[in-house]
Amino acid sequence: MKKTIAFFLLLPLVSNTKAQIRLPKIFGDSMVLQRNAPLRVWGWAAPAEAITVQFHHQQKSVKTDASGNWETVLAPEQVGGPYELQVKGKNTITLHGILMGDVWVCSGQSNMEMPVKGWSQVVNADQEIAAANYPAIRLFTVEKDVQGKPADDVKSGTWQTCTPQRIPPFSAVGYFFGRELHQQLHVPIGLINSTWGGTDIESWISHKGFESEPYYKWLTAITPEKSIADMTAMKDRQSQAYLASKQLNDLDTTTIKQWPAIDLDDSKWHSMQVPEVWESQLPGPGFDGVIWYRKEINLEEADAGKPAVLHLAMIDDNDVTYVNGVQVGAVQGYNVKRVYKIPGSLLKKGKNVIAVRVQDTGGGGGIYGETADCVLTIDGKNTSLAGSWKFRIESMQTSTGIGANDYPSVLYNGMISPIVKLTIKGAIWYQGENNASRAFEYRKAMPLLINDWRMRWKQPAMPFYFVQLTSFNNANGNSNKGSSWAELREAQAMATTLPNTGMAVTIDVGNPGDIHPHNKQDVGKRLALLALQKTYGIKTVASGPVYKSMQVKGNNVTIQFTNIDKGLTASGEVTGFEIAGTDQHFYPAKATIAGTVVNLTAPEVTTPVAVRYAWADDDSKANLFNAAGLPAAPFRTDNWKSITEGKKYTPPLSQQ
């Protein structure tokens, strides 16, 4: 009886909660709304509820539909503020401190996500933070979220004023881009950071987008729209089937406390090569979860009892590392070198055991990197740890959630769809590392992303500027071995044929040994130059030299460029050019600048047929610039078969 009474007492409260006007989370105090464009305001309330929206000198009324949705559009407003936005119904919401300016969406994977200072940091981070006092720059970070179908609202996020206290975790590229615009235009700038490191471009494209592109007909057939619950059930079924198929489904962890111990019998454990991600071996690409590694090493009496340094290359994603059953270190975060000090008291003559618990939350997993970085160092002497290690599965990631790369469109659904009603000025994008192995297919994916977002925002001419992959020695790729990173850069360059696009070349500010280079200032500034020139009509040089044509006379090749500004320059001898004959083998070229052209020769090539420039994973030695100090874009004059041609997107979850 008491429960029944309590239930009926709660009914008015529940009904009143449903009647409350609610705005999407992208609306908030201190936000920036897009100037000189219709102002769309929307939200939810009770069905058939009368809503009044007041902003500046405008007022409009609207009624909610049968589902409680409402939307109205106010007339454009010029630069100004701060203003209040008031929404009235059965309750009232008032937002304060709203500015009219330009709103830009900043999206992509980890190089766009990388903060001013946090899990990584930019050059001169502390000085940049101290100077980040810009009251008219406002910041909004969309919380990471995957959704099976387009969501109405973001998971969370609030607008913040740019101050030294607020800027450290924000996208560095986004901030430096917005700062440059603000300093040049003197208008408020709103920056929406919607990023997720290590993600495929396909996660950011809508399902409708894929349906619009004939190439992806095969993909939409095997990945229909599904709820997260349906995806999770599918993932669980596939996970169990996968483990059984690899005879890895004996997940008995009753003895797990002994797994790091030196005297554990691991003779029935499986074997795996280190350093190498486990996707390329057993357990294979179908595995995300937790695996224990064990490696036995034998030490001479002379090395026993001495302090040592354990190098385990890099680990994707997190690890806890033991030596002879004692924890010696733990790191969270992939692409971080593992270097652990071992006290001498732990090491014994004869058998010693290194045990590593590796947790992979999605994408690549395991101990990976360079063989030379996988060693035990004692008294300056290195003992290699590369080779075969024992492994055993602790758990497979099941029912813990759908990963950002598990299914196409999940990040569009959760992190882009909720904000597409908000009018914006444009978007900047930094992504591609995750798609390099399928670079040829990126020729389809990149234009589709741009056109898809323009369609979803209902802004067909929306400016879209992006960063070309910087220099990074991913796999020692070059012209003769093939380079997936060079092919990805080429695919990115092809997307500039779409109107209102632009590409920031960054090969000169990368780091061959760090996929997250720290000079994000130049990256943001080069994106801003594109926007200033192409969107705002300011006369400026916005890009470096771009290949135009090739002329061959005998063994000499002449290359012409556009965007040369006041001429071509190089720091010292011009490097980065290669020439090939009909045998398709490339040789370094001697290059000389002659006014507005570059002349090339290579003694090994008497009859040149093709030229490549900066065609390598690590192309940081290429040094051709224009007089404005902007680097020449990588290019090739041939169309010889790409090493990534024919490699297709294969989502981990599908109905195949």
C-alpha positions as CSV (number, residue, x, y, z in Angstrom):
1,M,0.0,0.0,0.0
2,K,2.9,2.4,0.9
3,K,4.6,1.6,-2.4
4,T,1.4,2.4,-4.3
5,I,0.9,5.7,-2.6
6,A,4.5,6.6,-3.2
7,F,4.1,5.8,-6.9
8,F,1.1,8.1,-7.3
9,L,2.9,10.9,-5.3
10,L,5.7,10.7,-7.8
11,L,3.6,11.0,-10.9
12,P,3.2,14.8,-10.8
13,L,7.0,15.1,-10.4
14,V,7.6,12.8,-13.4
15,S,5.1,14.6,-15.5
16,N,6.6,18.0,-14.5
17,T,10.1,16.7,-15.4
18,K,9.0,15.7,-18.9
19,A,7.4,19.2,-19.3
20,Q,10.6,21.0,-18.5
21,I,12.1,22.9,-21.5
22,R,15.4,21.5,-22.4
23,L,18.1,22.9,-24.7
24,P,20.8,20.8,-26.4
25,K,24.1,20.9,-24.5
26,I,25.8,22.7,-27.3
27,F,23.8,25.7,-26.1
28,G,25.1,27.3,-22.9
29,D,26.4,30.3,-21.1
30,S,29.4,32.0,-22.8
31,M,28.7,30.3,-26.2
32,V,29.4,31.8,-29.6
33,L,26.7,31.9,-32.2
34,Q,27.4,32.3,-35.9
35,R,27.2,35.9,-37.0
36,N,25.5,36.9,-40.3
37,A,23.6,33.7,-40.6
38,P,20.1,32.5,-39.6
39,L,20.1,31.5,-35.9
40,R,18.5,28.1,-35.3
41,V,17.4,27.4,-31.8
42,W,15.9,24.1,-30.9
43,G,15.1,21.8,-28.0
44,W,12.5,19.7,-26.2
45,A,9.5,20.2,-24.0
46,A,6.1,18.7,-23.4
47,P,4.0,17.9,-26.5
48,A,2.0,21.0,-27.8
49,E,3.8,23.3,-25.3
50,A,4.0,27.0,-26.3
51,I,7.7,28.1,-26.4
52,T,8.9,31.7,-26.7
53,V,12.5,32.5,-27.7
54,Q,14.0,35.9,-27.0
55,F,17.5,37.0,-28.2
56,H,18.9,40.5,-28.4
57,H,16.0,42.4,-30.0
58,Q,14.3,39.4,-31.5
59,Q,11.4,37.3,-30.2
60,K,9.7,34.2,-31.8
61,S,7.1,31.7,-30.6
62,V,6.7,28.1,-31.6
63,K,4.8,25.0,-30.4
64,T,6.3,21.6,-29.8
65,D,5.2,18.7,-31.9
66,A,3.6,15.5,-30.7
67,S,7.0,14.2,-29.6
68,G,8.0,17.3,-27.7
69,N,10.4,18.7,-30.3
70,W,10.6,22.3,-31.1
71,E,12.7,24.5,-33.4
72,T,12.7,28.1,-34.5
73,V,15.0,30.3,-36.6
74,L,15.9,33.9,-35.8
75,A,17.2,36.5,-38.2
76,P,21.0,36.9,-38.6
77,E,22.9,39.0,-36.2
78,Q,26.1,40.9,-36.6
79,V,29.2,40.7,-34.5
80,G,28.3,41.7,-30.9
81,G,27.4,40.7,-27.4
82,P,27.4,39.7,-24.7
83,Y,23.7,38.9,-25.0
84,E,21.2,36.8,-23.2
85,L,19.2,34.0,-24.8
86,Q,15.9,33.3,-23.0
87,V,13.6,30.4,-23.7
88,K,10.2,30.3,-22.0
89,G,7.5,27.7,-21.6
90,K,6.3,26.1,-18.5
91,N,9.7,26.9,-17.2
92,T,12.4,29.5,-18.2
93,I,16.0,29.0,-19.3
94,T,18.3,32.0,-19.6
95,L,21.7,31.8,-21.0
96,H,24.2,34.6,-20.4
97,G,27.3,36.0,-22.0
98,I,26.6,34.9,-25.6
99,L,28.8,36.4,-28.3
100,M,28.1,36.7,-32.0
101,G,31.2,35.7,-34.0
102,D,32.5,32.7,-36.1
103,V,32.1,29.1,-35.0
104,W,34.5,26.4,-36.2
105,V,34.4,22.7,-35.7
106,C,37.8,21.1,-35.0
107,S,37.7,17.3,-35.6
108,G,39.8,14.3,-36.4
109,Q,42.1,11.9,-34.5
110,S,44.9,12.4,-32.0
111,N,46.9,15.1,-33.7
112,M,43.8,17.3,-33.6
113,E,42.9,16.0,-30.1
114,M,46.4,16.6,-28.7
115,P,46.1,19.2,-25.9
116,V,48.1,22.4,-25.4
117,K,49.3,20.5,-22.3
118,G,48.1,17.2,-20.9
119,W,48.8,13.7,-22.2
120,S,51.2,15.5,-24.5
121,Q,52.2,19.2,-24.8
122,V,53.2,21.7,-27.4
123,V,56.4,23.6,-27.8
124,N,56.7,26.3,-25.2
125,A,53.5,25.0,-23.5
126,D,53.9,26.9,-20.3
127,Q,54.4,30.2,-22.1
128,E,51.5,29.5,-24.4
129,I,49.2,28.7,-21.5
130,A,50.3,31.9,-19.6
131,A,49.4,34.0,-22.6
132,A,46.1,32.3,-23.4
133,N,43.9,35.1,-22.1
134,Y,41.4,35.7,-24.8
135,P,37.9,36.5,-23.5
136,A,36.4,36.5,-26.9
137,I,37.6,33.0,-27.8
138,R,35.2,30.4,-26.4
139,L,35.9,26.6,-26.2
140,F,33.6,23.6,-26.2
141,T,34.8,20.0,-26.0
142,V,32.4,17.3,-27.0
143,E,32.7,14.3,-24.7
144,K,33.7,11.1,-26.5
145,D,30.6,9.0,-27.4
146,V,29.7,6.2,-29.8
147,Q,26.1,5.8,-30.9
148,G,24.5,3.3,-33.2
149,K,22.1,5.8,-34.7
150,P,22.3,9.7,-34.9
151,A,21.9,11.1,-31.5
152,D,19.9,14.2,-30.6
153,D,22.4,15.5,-28.1
154,V,26.0,15.2,-27.1
155,K,26.9,13.2,-24.1
156,S,28.3,16.3,-22.3
157,G,30.2,19.5,-22.8
158,T,30.1,23.2,-21.6
159,W,31.3,26.4,-23.2
160,Q,34.4,27.9,-21.5
161,T,36.1,31.3,-21.9
162,C,39.7,31.0,-23.1
163,T,41.9,31.6,-20.1
164,P,45.2,30.2,-18.9
165,Q,43.2,27.9,-16.5
166,R,40.9,26.6,-19.3
167,I,43.2,26.2,-22.3
168,P,45.6,23.3,-21.3
169,P,43.3,20.3,-22.1
170,F,41.9,21.9,-25.3
171,S,42.9,20.9,-28.8
172,A,46.2,22.7,-29.5
173,V,45.7,22.8,-33.3
174,G,42.1,24.1,-32.8
175,Y,43.3,26.8,-30.3
176,F,46.2,28.1,-32.4
177,F,43.9,28.2,-35.5
178,G,41.2,30.1,-33.6
179,R,43.8,32.4,-32.0
180,E,45.2,33.4,-35.3
181,L,41.7,34.1,-36.7
182,H,40.8,36.2,-33.7
183,Q,44.0,38.2,-33.8
184,Q,43.5,38.9,-37.5
185,L,39.8,39.4,-37.7
186,H,39.1,40.9,-34.2
187,V,35.8,39.0,-33.9
188,P,34.7,36.4,-31.3
189,I,35.7,32.8,-32.2
190,G,33.9,29.7,-31.0
191,L,35.8,26.5,-31.2
192,I,34.1,23.1,-30.9
193,N,36.5,20.3,-30.3
194,S,35.0,17.0,-31.4
195,T,38.0,14.5,-31.6
196,W,39.0,11.0,-30.8
197,G,42.5,9.7,-31.1
198,G,43.3,6.6,-33.1
199,T,40.0,6.6,-35.1
200,D,39.2,5.7,-38.7
201,I,37.6,8.3,-41.0
202,E,34.7,5.8,-41.6
203,S,33.6,6.3,-38.0
204,W,33.0,10.0,-38.7
205,I,30.9,9.6,-41.9
206,S,27.1,9.2,-41.5
207,H,25.2,6.1,-42.6
208,K,23.3,8.3,-45.1
209,G,26.7,9.5,-46.4
210,F,27.8,6.0,-47.2
211,E,24.4,5.3,-48.9
212,S,25.0,8.3,-51.2
213,E,28.3,6.9,-52.5
214,P,28.0,4.0,-55.0
215,Y,31.5,2.7,-54.0
216,Y,30.3,1.9,-50.5
217,K,27.2,-0.1,-51.5
218,W,29.0,-3.2,-50.3
219,L,29.6,-1.6,-46.9
220,T,26.0,-0.5,-46.2
221,A,24.9,-4.0,-47.1
222,I,26.9,-5.6,-44.3
223,T,26.6,-2.7,-41.8
224,P,23.0,-1.6,-41.5
225,E,22.1,0.9,-38.9
226,K,21.9,-0.8,-35.5
227,S,21.4,0.3,-31.9
228,I,24.3,0.1,-29.5
229,A,22.6,-2.8,-27.8
230,D,22.4,-4.8,-31.0
231,M,26.0,-4.0,-31.8
232,T,27.1,-5.2,-28.3
233,A,25.2,-8.5,-28.7
234,M,26.8,-9.0,-32.1
235,K,30.3,-8.2,-30.7
236,D,29.8,-10.7,-27.9
237,R,28.8,-13.4,-30.4
238,Q,31.7,-12.7,-32.7
239,S,34.1,-12.6,-29.8
240,Q,33.2,-16.0,-28.5
241,A,33.2,-17.5,-31.9
242,Y,36.6,-15.9,-32.6
243,L,38.2,-17.3,-29.4
244,A,36.9,-20.7,-30.1
245,S,38.2,-20.7,-33.7
246,K,41.7,-19.8,-32.4
247,Q,41.5,-22.4,-29.5
248,L,41.9,-19.5,-27.1
249,N,38.6,-19.8,-25.3
250,D,40.0,-21.4,-22.1
251,L,39.8,-18.2,-20.0
252,D,40.6,-19.8,-16.7
253,T,42.0,-17.1,-14.4
254,T,41.9,-19.0,-11.1
255,T,45.7,-19.0,-10.9
256,I,46.1,-15.4,-12.2
257,K,47.9,-14.2,-9.0
258,Q,50.7,-16.6,-9.9
259,W,51.1,-15.4,-13.5
260,P,53.9,-12.9,-12.8
261,A,55.7,-15.4,-10.6
262,I,59.1,-16.8,-11.5
263,D,58.2,-20.4,-10.8
264,L,54.9,-20.5,-12.8
265,D,54.6,-23.4,-15.3
266,D,53.8,-21.6,-18.5
267,S,54.6,-24.5,-20.8
268,K,51.0,-24.6,-22.1
269,W,50.9,-20.9,-22.8
270,H,50.8,-19.8,-26.5
271,S,53.7,-17.9,-28.2
272,M,53.8,-14.4,-29.7
273,Q,56.5,-12.4,-31.4
274,V,57.7,-9.2,-29.6
275,P,57.9,-6.4,-30.5
276,E,54.9,-6.7,-32.9
277,V,51.2,-5.9,-32.5
278,W,49.1,-9.0,-31.9
279,E,46.8,-8.1,-34.7
280,S,49.4,-9.4,-37.2
281,Q,49.8,-12.7,-35.4
282,L,48.0,-14.9,-32.8
283,P,45.6,-13.8,-31.2
284,G,45.0,-11.8,-34.4
285,P,42.9,-8.8,-35.5
286,G,39.7,-9.9,-33.8
287,F,41.1,-9.4,-30.3
288,D,40.8,-6.5,-27.9
289,G,41.2,-7.1,-24.2
290,V,43.8,-8.1,-21.6
291,I,46.8,-10.4,-22.4
292,W,49.7,-11.5,-20.1
293,Y,53.1,-11.8,-21.6
294,R,56.0,-13.8,-20.1
295,K,59.7,-13.9,-21.1
296,E,62.4,-16.0,-19.5
297,I,65.9,-14.7,-19.5
298,N,69.1,-16.3,-18.1
299,L,71.7,-14.1,-16.4
300,E,75.3,-14.8,-15.7
301,E,76.6,-14.6,-12.2
302,A,78.4,-11.3,-13.1
303,D,75.0,-9.6,-13.9
304,A,73.0,-11.0,-11.0
305,G,72.3,-8.5,-8.2
306,K,73.0,-5.5,-10.3
307,P,70.5,-2.7,-11.1
308,A,69.2,-2.8,-14.6
309,V,66.9,-0.8,-17.0
310,L,64.1,-2.6,-18.8
311,H,63.1,-1.3,-22.2
312,L,59.9,-2.6,-23.7
313,A,59.6,-0.5,-26.8
314,M,56.0,0.8,-26.7
315,I,52.7,-0.8,-25.5
316,D,49.2,-0.4,-26.8
317,D,47.4,0.7,-24.7
318,N,48.2,0.2,-21.0
319,D,50.6,-2.1,-19.0
320,V,51.7,-3.3,-15.6
321,T,55.1,-4.9,-15.7
322,Y,56.7,-7.3,-13.3
323,V,60.2,-8.8,-12.9
324,N,60.3,-12.1,-10.9
325,G,56.9,-11.4,-9.5
326,V,57.5,-7.8,-8.3
327,Q,55.9,-4.9,-10.1
328,V,58.5,-2.6,-11.6
329,G,56.4,-0.2,-13.5
330,A,53.1,0.7,-15.2
331,V,52.1,3.2,-17.9
332,Q,48.7,4.2,-19.4
333,G,48.8,5.4,-23.0
334,Y,49.9,4.0,-26.3
335,N,52.8,5.4,-28.3
336,V,54.8,5.9,-25.0
337,K,58.2,4.2,-24.6
338,R,58.3,1.9,-21.6
339,V,61.5,2.3,-19.6
340,Y,61.5,0.8,-16.1
341,K,64.3,0.7,-13.6
342,I,64.9,-2.6,-11.9
343,P,66.7,-2.8,-8.5
344,G,69.6,-5.1,-8.4
345,S,68.0,-7.1,-5.6
346,L,65.4,-8.5,-8.0
347,L,67.8,-10.1,-10.5
348,K,69.2,-13.5,-9.9
349,K,71.8,-15.8,-11.5
350,G,70.1,-18.1,-14.0
351,K,66.4,-17.9,-14.6
352,N,64.6,-14.6,-14.4
353,V,61.1,-13.8,-15.7
354,I,59.6,-10.6,-17.1
355,A,55.8,-10.6,-17.0
356,V,53.7,-7.9,-18.6
357,R,49.9,-7.4,-18.3
358,V,48.8,-5.6,-21.4
359,Q,45.3,-4.0,-21.7
360,D,44.2,-3.0,-25.2
361,T,41.0,-1.0,-25.4
362,G,40.6,-1.1,-29.2
363,G,42.6,-0.8,-32.4
364,G,46.2,-2.1,-32.3
365,G,47.3,-4.0,-29.2
366,G,50.5,-5.5,-27.7
367,I,54.2,-4.7,-27.3
368,Y,55.3,-3.0,-30.5
369,G,58.0,-0.7,-31.9
370,E,61.7,-1.1,-32.8
371,T,63.6,-4.3,-31.9
372,A,66.5,-2.1,-30.6
373,D,64.1,-0.6,-28.0
374,C,63.3,-4.0,-26.5
375,V,66.2,-4.8,-24.3
376,L,67.4,-5.4,-20.8
377,T,70.4,-3.1,-20.0
378,I,72.9,-4.0,-17.2
379,D,76.2,-2.1,-16.9
380,G,75.7,-0.6,-20.3
381,K,75.3,-4.1,-21.9
382,N,72.1,-4.8,-23.8
383,T,70.4,-8.2,-23.7
384,S,67.8,-8.4,-26.5
385,L,64.2,-9.2,-25.4
386,A,62.9,-9.4,-29.0
387,G,61.6,-12.7,-30.3
388,S,59.2,-15.2,-28.9
389,W,57.3,-14.5,-25.7
390,K,54.7,-16.7,-24.0
391,F,51.2,-15.3,-23.7
392,R,47.8,-16.1,-22.1
393,I,44.5,-14.3,-22.3
394,E,43.1,-12.9,-19.1
395,S,39.9,-11.5,-20.7
396,M,38.5,-10.4,-24.0
397,Q,36.7,-7.1,-24.3
398,T,33.0,-8.0,-24.4
399,S,29.9,-6.1,-23.5
400,T,32.1,-3.2,-22.1
401,G,31.1,-1.0,-25.0
402,I,31.4,-0.5,-28.7
403,G,34.8,0.9,-29.7
404,A,35.2,4.0,-31.9
405,N,36.3,1.8,-34.8
406,D,34.0,-1.2,-34.4
407,Y,31.3,0.0,-36.8
408,P,31.1,2.8,-39.3
409,S,29.3,6.1,-38.4
410,V,29.4,5.6,-34.7
411,L,31.4,8.8,-34.0
412,Y,29.3,10.8,-36.5
413,N,26.2,9.6,-34.6
414,G,27.5,10.4,-31.2
415,M,29.7,13.5,-31.7
416,I,28.7,15.2,-34.9
417,S,25.0,14.6,-35.5
418,P,24.0,16.3,-32.3
419,I,25.5,19.6,-33.4
420,V,24.6,19.7,-37.1
421,K,21.7,22.0,-36.5
422,L,24.0,24.6,-35.2
423,T,25.1,27.0,-37.9
424,I,28.9,27.2,-38.2
425,K,31.4,29.0,-40.2
426,G,33.4,25.9,-41.2
427,A,35.4,22.9,-40.1
428,I,39.1,22.0,-39.7
429,W,40.2,18.3,-39.8
430,Y,43.4,16.4,-38.9
431,Q,43.1,12.7,-39.5
432,G,44.6,10.0,-41.7
433,E,47.2,8.1,-39.7
434,N,44.6,5.4,-38.9
435,N,43.7,5.1,-42.6
436,A,47.3,5.0,-44.0
437,S,47.2,1.2,-44.7
438,R,44.1,1.9,-46.9
439,A,45.4,5.1,-48.4
440,F,44.1,4.4,-51.9
441,E,40.6,4.0,-50.6
442,Y,40.9,7.4,-48.8
443,R,40.5,8.9,-52.2
444,K,36.8,8.0,-51.8
445,A,36.5,8.4,-48.1
446,M,37.9,12.0,-47.7
447,P,35.7,13.7,-50.3
448,L,32.7,11.7,-49.0
449,L,33.4,13.0,-45.4
450,I,33.5,16.6,-46.7
451,N,30.3,16.3,-48.8
452,D,28.5,14.4,-46.1
453,W,29.2,17.0,-43.4
454,R,28.1,19.7,-45.8
455,M,24.9,17.9,-46.5
456,R,24.2,17.2,-42.8
457,W,24.8,20.8,-41.9
458,K,22.8,22.0,-44.9
459,Q,25.7,24.2,-45.8
460,P,26.8,23.0,-49.3
461,A,29.6,25.6,-49.5
462,M,30.9,25.1,-45.9
463,P,34.6,25.7,-45.8
464,F,36.6,22.6,-44.9
465,Y,40.3,22.8,-44.3
466,F,42.5,19.9,-43.3
467,V,46.1,19.0,-42.4
468,Q,48.1,16.7,-44.6
469,L,50.0,14.0,-42.7
470,T,53.3,15.2,-41.3
471,S,56.6,13.4,-41.4
472,F,56.8,10.1,-39.4
473,N,58.9,7.0,-39.9
474,N,56.0,4.7,-39.8
475,A,57.5,1.7,-41.6
476,N,60.6,3.1,-43.4
477,G,58.4,3.5,-46.5
478,N,59.9,5.2,-49.6
479,S,59.5,5.4,-53.3
480,N,61.1,2.1,-54.0
481,K,59.6,0.1,-51.2
482,G,56.3,1.9,-51.3
483,S,55.0,4.3,-48.7
484,S,51.5,4.1,-47.4
485,W,51.9,7.5,-45.7
486,A,52.9,9.1,-49.0
487,E,49.9,7.6,-50.6
488,L,47.6,8.9,-47.9
489,R,49.1,12.4,-48.4
490,E,48.4,12.0,-52.1
491,A,44.7,11.1,-51.4
492,Q,44.4,14.1,-49.1
493,A,45.8,16.4,-51.8
494,M,43.2,15.0,-54.3
495,A,40.4,16.2,-52.0
496,T,41.5,19.8,-52.6
497,T,39.7,19.6,-56.0
498,L,36.5,20.1,-54.0
499,P,35.4,23.8,-53.7
500,N,36.1,25.7,-50.5
501,T,38.7,23.3,-49.3
502,G,42.4,23.7,-48.5
503,M,45.3,21.6,-47.2
504,A,47.9,22.6,-44.8
505,V,51.2,20.9,-45.6
506,T,53.2,20.1,-42.5
507,I,56.1,17.8,-43.5
508,D,58.6,20.3,-42.2
509,V,57.2,20.4,-38.6
510,G,56.9,16.7,-38.0
511,N,59.1,14.4,-35.9
512,P,60.3,11.1,-37.6
513,G,60.2,9.4,-34.2
514,D,57.0,10.8,-32.7
515,I,53.6,10.5,-34.4
516,H,52.5,13.4,-32.2
517,P,54.9,16.2,-33.1
518,H,54.9,19.1,-30.6
519,N,54.9,22.1,-33.0
520,K,51.2,22.6,-33.3
521,Q,51.5,26.4,-33.6
522,D,52.6,26.2,-37.3
523,V,49.9,23.7,-38.0
524,G,47.1,25.9,-36.6
525,K,48.6,29.0,-38.3
526,R,48.7,27.3,-41.7
527,L,45.1,26.2,-41.4
528,A,44.2,29.8,-40.4
529,L,46.0,31.2,-43.5
530,L,43.8,29.0,-45.6
531,A,40.7,30.3,-43.9
532,L,41.9,33.9,-44.0
533,Q,42.5,33.7,-47.7
534,K,39.7,31.5,-49.0
535,T,36.9,32.2,-46.5
536,Y,37.6,35.8,-45.4
537,G,39.1,37.1,-48.6
538,I,42.2,38.5,-47.0
539,K,45.1,38.8,-49.4
540,T,47.8,36.5,-48.1
541,V,50.0,33.5,-49.1
542,A,48.2,30.5,-47.8
543,S,50.2,27.5,-49.2
544,G,53.5,26.5,-50.4
545,P,54.6,25.4,-53.9
546,V,52.3,22.9,-55.6
547,Y,53.4,20.7,-58.6
548,K,52.1,22.0,-61.9
549,S,54.0,20.3,-64.8
550,M,57.1,18.4,-65.9
551,Q,59.2,18.9,-69.0
552,V,61.9,16.4,-70.0
553,K,64.9,17.3,-72.3
554,G,67.4,14.5,-72.5
555,N,68.3,13.5,-69.0
556,N,67.2,16.9,-67.5
557,V,63.8,17.4,-65.9
558,T,62.2,20.8,-65.3
559,I,59.4,21.0,-62.7
560,Q,57.1,23.9,-62.6
561,F,55.0,25.0,-59.6
562,T,52.0,27.1,-58.7
563,N,51.9,29.1,-55.4
564,I,55.5,30.2,-55.7
565,D,54.9,33.6,-54.1
566,K,58.0,35.6,-54.8
567,G,60.1,32.6,-55.7
568,L,61.4,29.2,-54.6
569,T,63.8,28.7,-51.8
570,A,65.6,25.9,-49.9
571,S,67.9,25.8,-46.9
572,G,71.2,24.7,-48.5
573,E,71.1,22.0,-51.2
574,V,67.7,21.2,-52.5
575,T,66.7,17.7,-51.3
576,G,63.7,15.4,-51.5
577,F,63.5,14.9,-55.3
578,E,63.8,11.6,-57.0
579,I,63.9,10.5,-60.7
580,A,63.0,7.1,-62.3
581,G,63.2,5.7,-65.7
582,T,61.0,3.1,-67.3
583,D,62.3,0.5,-64.8
584,Q,60.3,2.4,-62.2
585,H,63.3,2.5,-59.8
586,F,63.8,5.9,-58.2
587,Y,67.2,7.6,-57.6
588,P,68.0,10.7,-55.6
589,A,68.1,13.7,-57.9
590,K,70.4,16.7,-58.0
591,A,68.1,19.6,-57.8
592,T,68.7,23.3,-58.6
593,I,66.4,26.2,-58.3
594,A,66.2,28.4,-61.4
595,G,63.9,31.3,-60.7
596,T,60.4,29.8,-60.6
597,V,61.4,26.2,-61.6
598,V,63.5,23.3,-60.3
599,N,65.9,21.5,-62.6
600,L,66.6,17.8,-61.9
601,T,69.1,15.3,-63.0
602,A,70.2,11.8,-61.7
603,P,73.3,10.2,-63.2
604,E,71.6,6.7,-63.0
605,V,68.7,7.8,-65.1
606,T,69.5,8.8,-68.7
607,T,65.8,8.8,-69.9
608,P,63.6,10.2,-67.1
609,V,59.9,9.4,-67.1
610,A,58.8,10.1,-63.5
611,V,59.6,12.4,-60.6
612,R,58.7,12.2,-57.0
613,Y,59.1,14.7,-54.2
614,A,58.9,14.0,-50.5
615,W,57.6,10.5,-51.2
616,A,58.3,8.6,-48.0
617,D,56.8,8.0,-44.6
618,D,59.5,10.3,-43.2
619,D,59.8,13.1,-45.7
620,S,61.3,15.6,-43.3
621,K,64.5,16.1,-45.4
622,A,62.5,17.5,-48.3
623,N,63.3,21.3,-48.1
624,L,61.6,23.2,-51.0
625,F,59.7,26.3,-49.8
626,N,58.3,29.4,-51.3
627,A,59.4,32.9,-50.3
628,A,56.6,33.0,-47.7
629,G,58.2,30.1,-45.9
630,L,55.6,27.5,-46.7
631,P,56.7,24.0,-47.7
632,A,56.1,22.5,-51.1
633,A,53.5,19.8,-51.1
634,P,54.6,16.2,-51.7
635,F,53.8,14.9,-55.2
636,R,54.5,12.3,-57.9
637,T,54.2,12.6,-61.6
638,D,53.6,8.9,-62.3
639,N,50.4,6.9,-61.7
640,W,52.2,3.6,-61.0
641,K,50.3,1.1,-58.9
642,S,49.9,2.0,-55.3
643,I,50.9,-0.4,-52.6
644,T,47.6,0.2,-50.8
645,E,45.4,-0.2,-53.9
646,G,42.7,-2.8,-53.4
647,K,42.8,-2.7,-49.6
648,K,39.3,-2.1,-48.3
649,Y,37.8,-1.0,-45.1
650,T,36.8,-4.0,-43.0
651,P,34.9,-3.0,-39.8
652,P,35.4,-5.4,-36.9
653,L,31.6,-5.8,-36.6
654,S,29.6,-6.7,-39.7
655,Q,27.0,-9.1,-41.0
656,Q,29.4,-10.8,-43.4
